[in-house]
């Protein structure tokens, strides 16, 4: 069992630390445990005074609230680790106000169970100083808050409500305290955070563990149920033979049965994994498999019929996804026009349309959307960007650099093959030793980017980036590439 534990923990990408009744193996997740231990240091930094606390505050915070500090190049590994877990730590508690200098008025939780920016999003969207502290805001009467536009209608009602809630707050001498929200004492414990992070809230059948079969067969069935494919190497380490008990167990379960299997977002391009997976499926009466993937290489590897390319949604289809035109009572009549202008920016990408559509439901002021880009809003950054970034992370390093370099071109620019190859050659982005034909290599790069759905082509030596892929490239390029826009 010791060997099995060690092998399971070494596998990446799957969670095993949940309790058995919640679908896991009950093994300690060291990554989650480390996150909890780092959070303990954050709790002490926020609430206690000492030598090391003073050193960290003077070196990194410099009188700023803890929530304002981000991860920067050149900081110590310890501080970088603290910044990695900070947002999740702060989301699990709230502040008790002292002098108000260490608590952000809008972005920290101190008045109610959520930050004020989530309680009053329409006010937060137009406030001038989003990072103001409680001390800054309460320094004068009326409150020291200014907005980019006048308040009227629903916004004015929200403002009066907010003022009524905070005006009676009296600042006092002393440090603001962070109250831990996962127990009654308000004091942080590693156990409470760990239990919260691994608790998925789902009770799973224990049938696998109660069945009287070999333990290694139970573990294989657990893998199958979780959708994890074991490679031949991992099976060999567990002493499985090619005609093993696990293959026979799965084959017997589906023997002479009709099976419909849907595999979503497949990335694995190894043929041996696919052969291992479908061997027991041959015992079914009929087995139909539907697979979605962003990689054409995966589609060609496993296809038994021509694969189908999904295009972006049309404008009318996009409006239906965003529920544009299905106005609820009480919404202003210009909601449809506002929605159409927003849907147009998404260029047919369903995830972005769905995310922005849900935001539109609560924000109907056209001026709040008119000049905004997609990444100006927190919800698209948290929901759309990680989904697009997944495609980026599955690319080899040399392809990533090539994609990021395209952020130097203007948006919607038609990229001619020859000019892109010259551009990449000038930036020395070709992954070769100099003896190979760089133009041929560059064309292979372009072809692979198309196959990975990162580039679009009209088949006539011209290429283009979807607006959101372009925004992703600009977002990830960071300080590596910088482009100035102007008339000259």
LUMKE-36040 format. One record per residue (C-alpha): x, y, z. Coordinates in Angstrom, 3 decimals. Example, Ala and Ser with C-alpha at 12.3 -4.5 7.8 and 13.67 -1.06 7.14 Angstrom:
BEGIN
MARGU         u         v         w
MARGU    12.300    -4.500     7.800
MARGU    13.670    -1.060     7.140
This chain:
BEGIN
MARGU         u         v         w
MARGU     0.000     0.000     0.000
MARGU     2.969     2.294     0.675
MARGU     4.136     1.981    -2.932
MARGU     0.640     2.647    -4.227
MARGU     0.394     5.800    -2.093
MARGU     3.710     7.109    -3.360
MARGU     2.814     6.492    -6.991
MARGU    -0.589     8.105    -6.677
MARGU     0.757    11.239    -5.025
MARGU     3.355    11.640    -7.782
MARGU     0.721    11.895   -10.531
MARGU    -0.122    15.426   -11.627
MARGU    -3.455    16.983   -12.499
MARGU    -5.800    14.855   -10.342
MARGU    -7.041    15.428    -6.810
MARGU    -6.710    12.466    -4.467
MARGU    -6.930    14.225    -1.100
MARGU   -10.717    14.228    -0.781
MARGU   -12.215    11.822     1.706
MARGU   -13.350     8.510     0.262
MARGU   -16.980     9.428     0.858
MARGU   -16.358    12.549    -1.262
MARGU   -14.784    10.673    -4.159
MARGU   -11.113    10.760    -3.123
MARGU    -8.550     8.437    -1.564
MARGU    -8.120    10.394     1.669
MARGU    -4.402    11.026     1.055
MARGU    -2.872    14.245     2.358
MARGU    -2.593    16.829    -0.438
MARGU     0.783    18.444     0.185
MARGU     0.059    21.370    -2.138
MARGU    -3.121    22.280    -0.244
MARGU    -1.368    21.700     3.093
MARGU     1.428    24.071     2.065
MARGU    -1.147    26.701     1.078
MARGU    -2.710    26.413     4.543
MARGU     0.661    26.730     6.305
MARGU     1.491    29.868     4.304
MARGU    -1.925    31.283     5.226
MARGU    -1.033    30.855     8.902
MARGU     1.901    33.253     8.371
MARGU    -0.451    35.734     6.690
MARGU    -2.799    35.607     9.683
MARGU     0.091    36.379    12.034
MARGU     1.325    39.155     9.737
MARGU    -2.119    40.777     9.712
MARGU    -2.815    40.496    13.450
MARGU     0.431    40.401    15.407
MARGU     3.351    42.723    16.059
MARGU     6.857    41.333    16.183
MARGU    10.307    41.634    14.691
MARGU     9.672    39.573    11.554
MARGU     6.295    41.227    11.012
MARGU     7.912    44.669    11.185
MARGU    10.655    43.615     8.754
MARGU     8.162    42.336     6.185
MARGU     5.885    45.358     6.508
MARGU     8.745    47.813     6.126
MARGU    10.311    45.963     3.190
MARGU     7.201    45.054     1.151
MARGU     4.047    46.752     2.418
MARGU     5.376    50.197     3.376
MARGU     2.137    51.269     5.098
MARGU    -0.042    49.788     2.315
MARGU    -2.870    47.356     3.125
MARGU    -1.985    43.696     2.763
MARGU    -4.560    43.276    -0.013
MARGU    -2.881    45.958    -2.157
MARGU     0.452    44.181    -2.394
MARGU     0.997    41.834    -5.342
MARGU     3.647    39.375    -6.482
MARGU     6.582    41.229    -8.025
MARGU     9.858    40.160    -9.661
MARGU    12.845    39.985    -7.338
MARGU    10.985    39.291    -4.088
MARGU    11.955    36.420    -1.800
MARGU    10.463    32.976    -2.397
MARGU     8.732    33.172     0.984
MARGU     7.008    36.463     0.171
MARGU     6.080    35.234    -3.319
MARGU     4.452    32.195    -1.683
MARGU     2.468    34.432     0.653
MARGU     1.222    36.511    -2.276
MARGU     0.156    33.372    -4.146
MARGU    -2.261    32.366    -1.374
MARGU    -3.253    35.858    -0.203
MARGU    -6.494    36.288    -2.166
MARGU    -7.870    32.898    -1.145
MARGU    -6.893    33.553     2.485
MARGU    -8.588    36.973     2.563
MARGU   -11.764    35.534     1.019
MARGU   -12.228    33.228     4.033
MARGU   -12.484    35.914     6.703
MARGU   -13.242    39.566     7.392
MARGU   -11.670    42.585     9.083
MARGU   -12.580    44.167    12.395
MARGU   -11.838    47.875    11.964
MARGU    -9.300    49.611    14.187
MARGU    -7.681    52.720    12.696
MARGU    -8.799    51.660     9.185
MARGU    -5.389    52.102     7.538
MARGU    -4.911    48.415     6.632
MARGU    -8.363    47.721     5.180
MARGU    -9.445    48.647     1.662
MARGU   -12.882    50.262     1.689
MARGU   -14.195    48.592    -1.483
MARGU   -12.086    45.477    -1.983
MARGU   -11.759    43.935     1.507
MARGU   -14.514    42.250     3.518
MARGU   -15.331    44.356     6.567
MARGU   -18.960    45.505     6.221
MARGU   -21.128    42.439     5.655
MARGU   -20.128    39.038     4.287
MARGU   -18.703    40.330     0.990
MARGU   -16.489    43.189    -0.158
MARGU   -18.477    46.333    -0.898
MARGU   -17.444    46.104    -4.554
MARGU   -19.567    42.953    -4.822
MARGU   -22.420    44.369    -2.763
MARGU   -22.535    47.599    -4.782
MARGU   -20.968    46.791    -8.193
MARGU   -22.653    49.713    -9.972
MARGU   -21.030    52.171    -7.530
MARGU   -17.647    50.443    -7.610
MARGU   -17.541    50.588   -11.434
MARGU   -17.617    54.416   -11.425
MARGU   -15.721    55.281    -8.211
MARGU   -12.476    57.169    -8.809
MARGU   -10.226    55.655    -6.116
MARGU   -10.960    51.942    -6.071
MARGU    -8.076    51.154    -3.713
MARGU    -8.928    53.726    -1.001
MARGU    -8.652    52.530     2.606
MARGU   -11.368    52.802     5.241
MARGU    -9.286    55.492     6.958
MARGU    -9.119    57.515     3.708
MARGU   -12.880    57.349     3.184
MARGU   -13.822    58.102     6.806
MARGU   -11.401    61.026     7.092
MARGU   -14.095    63.605     6.332
MARGU   -17.842    64.247     6.434
MARGU   -19.392    63.665     3.949
MARGU   -17.461    60.536     3.020
MARGU   -14.260    61.123     1.061
MARGU   -15.490    59.336    -2.084
MARGU   -15.897    60.787    -5.568
MARGU   -17.403    59.243    -8.696
MARGU   -16.722    59.666   -12.408
MARGU   -20.409    60.303   -13.067
MARGU   -23.348    61.734   -11.208
MARGU   -25.550    59.485    -9.063
MARGU   -29.213    59.147    -9.905
MARGU   -31.967    56.559    -9.854
MARGU   -30.916    53.137    -8.594
MARGU   -27.295    54.212    -8.021
MARGU   -28.402    57.076    -5.782
MARGU   -30.517    54.668    -3.731
MARGU   -27.522    52.332    -3.348
MARGU   -25.316    55.257    -2.303
MARGU   -27.770    56.401     0.383
MARGU   -27.968    52.836     1.667
MARGU   -24.174    52.526     1.818
MARGU   -23.748    55.859     3.598
MARGU   -26.338    54.834     6.176
MARGU   -24.415    51.632     6.897
MARGU   -20.942    53.144     7.376
MARGU   -21.517    56.636     8.796
MARGU   -21.814    55.375    12.374
MARGU   -18.456    53.605    12.183
MARGU   -16.012    55.079    14.693
MARGU   -12.321    54.580    13.997
MARGU   -10.184    53.856    17.040
MARGU    -6.502    53.642    17.870
MARGU    -5.034    50.248    17.147
MARGU    -4.347    47.860    14.289
MARGU    -7.150    46.446    12.149
MARGU    -7.677    42.761    12.965
MARGU    -8.412    39.912    10.561
MARGU   -11.141    37.576    11.837
MARGU   -11.002    33.991    10.537
MARGU   -14.396    32.950     9.237
MARGU   -14.191    29.139     9.338
MARGU   -14.587    28.681    13.095
MARGU   -16.390    30.355    15.986
MARGU   -13.257    31.692    17.711
MARGU   -12.120    33.792    14.725
MARGU    -8.569    32.414    15.126
MARGU    -6.914    30.792    12.118
MARGU    -6.186    27.049    12.181
MARGU    -4.496    25.042     9.453
MARGU    -6.972    22.190     9.945
MARGU   -10.044    24.368     9.330
MARGU    -8.653    25.781     6.072
MARGU    -7.447    22.397     4.804
MARGU   -10.821    20.813     5.497
MARGU   -12.563    23.686     3.705
MARGU   -10.327    23.475     0.613
MARGU   -10.626    19.713     0.096
MARGU   -14.338    19.534     0.950
MARGU   -16.166    19.338    -2.371
MARGU   -19.586    19.095    -0.699
MARGU   -20.493    15.944    -2.662
MARGU   -21.244    12.575    -1.112
MARGU   -20.169     9.735    -3.414
MARGU   -21.276     6.095    -3.366
MARGU   -18.916     3.758    -1.508
MARGU   -19.779     0.774    -3.695
MARGU   -16.247     0.525    -5.113
MARGU   -14.613     0.249    -1.687
MARGU   -17.204    -2.205    -0.325
MARGU   -16.842    -4.635    -3.237
MARGU   -14.837    -7.790    -2.396
MARGU   -12.185    -7.527    -5.095
MARGU    -8.437    -6.910    -5.057
MARGU    -7.350    -3.510    -3.739
MARGU    -5.477    -2.682    -6.946
MARGU    -8.661    -3.396    -8.920
MARGU   -10.586    -1.017    -6.651
MARGU    -7.992     1.698    -7.280
MARGU    -8.181     1.171   -11.047
MARGU   -11.980     1.393   -10.961
MARGU   -11.600     4.606    -8.945
MARGU    -9.338     5.993   -11.691
MARGU   -11.835     5.028   -14.390
MARGU   -14.704     6.646   -12.485
MARGU   -12.701     9.867   -12.164
MARGU   -11.907     9.874   -15.900
MARGU    -8.147     9.382   -15.394
MARGU    -6.291     7.189   -17.889
MARGU    -3.379     5.168   -16.537
MARGU    -0.368     4.841   -18.828
MARGU     1.388     1.536   -19.444
MARGU     4.338     2.691   -17.330
MARGU     2.133     3.410   -14.329
MARGU     0.345     0.089   -14.757
MARGU     3.687    -1.726   -14.855
MARGU     4.706    -0.094   -11.555
MARGU     1.551    -1.528    -9.990
MARGU     2.337    -5.038   -11.355
MARGU    -0.561    -5.100   -13.817
MARGU    -0.236    -7.493   -16.751
MARGU    -1.554    -6.719   -20.230
MARGU    -4.446    -9.132   -19.678
MARGU    -4.903    -7.868   -16.143
MARGU    -7.753    -8.082   -13.690
MARGU    -8.576    -4.416   -14.224
MARGU    -9.069    -4.849   -17.975
MARGU   -11.295    -7.877   -17.396
MARGU   -13.259    -6.082   -14.679
MARGU   -14.057    -3.130   -16.909
MARGU   -14.784    -5.401   -19.873
MARGU   -17.205    -7.469   -17.796
MARGU   -19.034    -4.334   -16.645
MARGU   -19.815    -3.240   -20.202
MARGU   -20.004    -6.684   -21.840
MARGU   -22.782    -6.734   -24.466
MARGU   -24.051    -3.330   -23.327
MARGU   -24.667    -0.177   -25.324
MARGU   -22.113     2.448   -24.316
MARGU   -22.107     6.166   -25.103
MARGU   -18.960     7.917   -23.927
MARGU   -18.388    11.686   -24.071
MARGU   -14.814    12.943   -23.550
MARGU   -14.610    16.716   -23.365
MARGU   -11.508    18.850   -24.023
MARGU    -9.018    16.033   -24.724
MARGU    -5.342    17.024   -24.945
MARGU    -3.383    13.748   -24.727
MARGU    -1.666    13.020   -28.061
MARGU    -0.118     9.653   -27.062
MARGU    -1.364     6.705   -29.106
MARGU    -0.449     4.123   -26.430
MARGU    -2.798     5.820   -23.937
MARGU    -5.638     5.686   -26.427
MARGU    -5.017     2.018   -27.269
MARGU    -4.920     1.134   -23.579
MARGU    -8.162     2.981   -23.015
MARGU   -10.268     1.507   -25.811
MARGU    -9.163    -2.152   -25.476
MARGU   -11.852    -3.158   -22.926
MARGU   -14.461    -1.103   -24.828
MARGU   -14.386    -3.717   -27.605
MARGU   -16.456    -6.014   -25.379
MARGU   -19.479    -3.700   -25.529
MARGU   -22.344    -4.438   -27.899
MARGU   -22.198    -0.935   -29.365
MARGU   -19.759     1.758   -28.242
MARGU   -20.043     5.299   -29.552
MARGU   -17.560     7.939   -28.442
MARGU   -17.913    11.700   -28.843
MARGU   -14.743    13.700   -28.275
MARGU   -14.133    17.449   -28.193
MARGU   -10.637    18.855   -28.518
MARGU    -8.896    22.073   -29.445
MARGU    -6.024    20.172   -31.073
MARGU    -6.330    18.868   -34.622
MARGU    -3.524    16.391   -33.846
MARGU    -5.722    14.726   -31.211
MARGU    -8.638    14.590   -33.646
MARGU    -6.512    12.919   -36.346
MARGU    -5.096    10.425   -33.829
MARGU    -8.426     8.992   -32.687
MARGU   -10.843     9.725   -35.534
MARGU   -12.852     6.910   -37.188
MARGU   -14.784     9.370   -39.357
MARGU   -14.127    12.930   -40.604
MARGU   -13.973    15.346   -37.685
MARGU   -16.145    18.423   -37.531
MARGU   -14.742    21.933   -37.121
MARGU   -16.854    24.142   -34.863
MARGU   -16.984    27.725   -36.116
MARGU   -17.654    30.786   -33.992
MARGU   -21.300    31.634   -33.414
MARGU   -23.152    33.960   -35.757
MARGU   -24.378    37.292   -34.436
MARGU   -27.968    36.012   -34.070
MARGU   -26.809    32.850   -32.310
MARGU   -24.601    34.936   -30.005
MARGU   -27.591    37.077   -29.016
MARGU   -29.545    33.937   -28.132
MARGU   -26.717    32.635   -25.916
MARGU   -26.554    35.987   -24.103
MARGU   -30.397    36.054   -23.870
MARGU   -30.437    39.423   -25.620
MARGU   -34.007    40.476   -26.341
MARGU   -35.471    38.437   -23.454
MARGU   -35.918    41.477   -21.233
MARGU   -37.168    41.095   -17.710
MARGU   -39.715    43.456   -16.224
MARGU   -38.084    46.550   -14.764
MARGU   -35.171    46.626   -17.200
MARGU   -34.780    49.789   -19.309
MARGU   -35.801    49.616   -22.961
MARGU   -32.249    50.212   -24.243
MARGU   -31.020    46.883   -22.787
MARGU   -31.232    45.144   -26.180
MARGU   -29.036    47.705   -27.954
MARGU   -26.509    47.667   -25.100
MARGU   -26.397    43.875   -25.244
MARGU   -25.883    43.735   -28.993
MARGU   -22.944    46.120   -28.786
MARGU   -21.351    43.905   -26.119
MARGU   -22.018    40.639   -27.976
MARGU   -20.347    42.124   -31.065
MARGU   -17.055    42.475   -29.143
MARGU   -17.002    38.738   -28.327
MARGU   -16.748    37.780   -32.026
MARGU   -18.783    34.589   -31.603
MARGU   -16.882    33.018   -28.668
MARGU   -19.573    31.284   -26.527
MARGU   -17.734    31.408   -23.170
MARGU   -17.121    35.162   -23.413
MARGU   -20.709    35.776   -24.540
MARGU   -22.133    33.783   -21.635
MARGU   -19.901    35.545   -19.091
MARGU   -20.616    39.068   -20.319
MARGU   -24.296    38.242   -20.731
MARGU   -24.554    37.311   -17.045
MARGU   -22.865    40.611   -16.126
MARGU   -25.259    42.606   -18.329
MARGU   -28.149    41.314   -16.297
MARGU   -27.020    43.433   -13.334
MARGU   -25.534    46.438   -15.171
MARGU   -27.816    48.311   -17.561
MARGU   -26.071    51.675   -17.692
MARGU   -24.769    52.027   -21.257
MARGU   -22.051    54.478   -20.237
MARGU   -20.467    51.819   -18.011
MARGU   -19.869    49.567   -21.036
MARGU   -19.289    51.979   -23.881
MARGU   -15.525    52.412   -23.672
MARGU   -14.578    49.271   -21.734
MARGU   -12.463    46.356   -22.934
MARGU   -13.210    42.740   -21.999
MARGU   -10.342    42.420   -19.491
MARGU   -11.428    45.609   -17.667
MARGU   -13.942    43.458   -15.790
MARGU   -12.938    40.979   -13.099
MARGU   -15.432    38.234   -14.021
MARGU   -14.178    37.737   -17.622
MARGU   -10.591    37.753   -16.367
MARGU   -11.432    34.967   -13.902
MARGU   -13.640    32.859   -16.208
MARGU   -12.687    33.470   -19.843
MARGU    -8.924    34.028   -19.546
MARGU    -8.083    30.704   -17.789
MARGU   -10.057    28.752   -20.417
MARGU    -8.157    30.419   -23.280
MARGU    -4.871    30.193   -21.415
MARGU    -5.253    26.403   -21.217
MARGU    -4.655    26.182   -24.982
MARGU    -1.586    28.377   -24.560
MARGU    -0.127    26.225   -21.768
MARGU    -0.419    23.057   -23.895
MARGU     1.782    24.544   -26.629
MARGU     5.560    23.989   -26.811
MARGU     7.679    26.926   -25.655
MARGU     8.791    27.905   -29.169
MARGU     5.155    28.200   -30.302
MARGU     4.250    30.282   -27.252
MARGU     6.933    32.836   -28.114
MARGU     5.712    33.023   -31.698
MARGU     2.115    33.606   -30.589
MARGU     3.089    36.323   -28.097
MARGU     5.111    38.141   -30.746
MARGU     1.932    38.580   -32.830
MARGU     0.619    40.923   -30.117
MARGU     2.910    43.560   -31.667
MARGU     0.587    43.754   -34.682
MARGU    -2.587    45.853   -34.450
MARGU    -5.875    44.082   -33.662
MARGU    -7.724    42.694   -36.728
MARGU    -4.540    42.989   -38.817
MARGU    -4.290    40.540   -41.752
MARGU    -1.020    38.680   -41.314
MARGU     0.694    37.684   -44.543
MARGU     2.712    34.485   -44.322
MARGU     5.953    35.888   -45.769
MARGU     5.965    38.958   -43.506
MARGU     5.275    36.871   -40.386
MARGU     8.166    34.540   -41.267
MARGU    10.519    37.517   -41.776
MARGU     9.326    38.970   -38.469
MARGU     9.952    35.725   -36.568
MARGU    13.344    35.347   -38.204
MARGU    14.290    38.869   -37.119
MARGU    13.290    37.998   -33.524
MARGU    15.262    34.719   -33.726
MARGU    12.227    32.621   -32.801
MARGU    12.928    29.593   -34.986
MARGU    13.802    26.473   -33.010
MARGU    16.605    25.119   -35.205
MARGU    20.402    24.845   -35.446
MARGU    20.767    27.040   -38.559
MARGU    21.272    24.188   -41.033
MARGU    17.534    23.738   -41.666
MARGU    15.255    25.790   -43.903
MARGU    13.870    28.467   -41.563
MARGU    11.006    29.345   -43.917
MARGU     9.852    25.718   -43.946
MARGU    10.039    25.606   -40.160
MARGU     8.084    28.856   -39.935
MARGU     5.321    27.455   -42.155
MARGU     5.105    24.435   -39.875
MARGU     4.727    26.813   -36.913
MARGU     1.864    28.613   -38.661
MARGU     0.201    25.309   -39.553
MARGU     0.468    24.079   -35.966
MARGU    -0.981    27.315   -34.568
MARGU    -3.946    26.871   -36.924
MARGU    -4.353    23.236   -35.846
MARGU    -4.345    24.353   -32.210
MARGU    -7.106    26.904   -32.969
MARGU    -4.869    29.847   -32.082
MARGU    -4.744    31.245   -35.626
MARGU    -7.396    31.525   -38.317
MARGU    -6.602    31.331   -42.031
MARGU    -8.497    32.042   -45.230
MARGU    -6.323    29.533   -47.136
MARGU    -4.672    32.298   -49.209
MARGU    -1.410    32.887   -47.276
MARGU    -3.195    35.275   -44.896
MARGU    -3.792    34.630   -41.214
MARGU    -5.660    36.355   -38.412
MARGU    -6.127    36.242   -34.634
MARGU    -9.566    36.108   -33.046
MARGU    -9.998    39.273   -30.959
MARGU    -9.965    37.337   -27.676
MARGU    -6.888    35.314   -28.659
MARGU    -5.226    38.636   -29.533
MARGU    -6.234    40.039   -26.120
MARGU    -4.854    36.885   -24.499
MARGU    -1.527    37.314   -26.331
MARGU    -1.310    40.949   -25.209
MARGU    -2.211    39.964   -21.653
MARGU     0.425    37.207   -21.476
MARGU     3.130    39.180   -23.293
MARGU     3.418    41.422   -20.233
MARGU     6.676    43.323   -20.354
MARGU     8.270    41.029   -22.993
MARGU     6.729    42.962   -25.897
MARGU     5.517    46.552   -25.957
MARGU     3.755    48.338   -28.816
MARGU     3.056    52.051   -29.147
MARGU    -0.067    53.129   -31.030
MARGU    -0.461    56.520   -32.665
MARGU    -1.051    58.440   -35.856
MARGU     2.593    58.381   -36.961
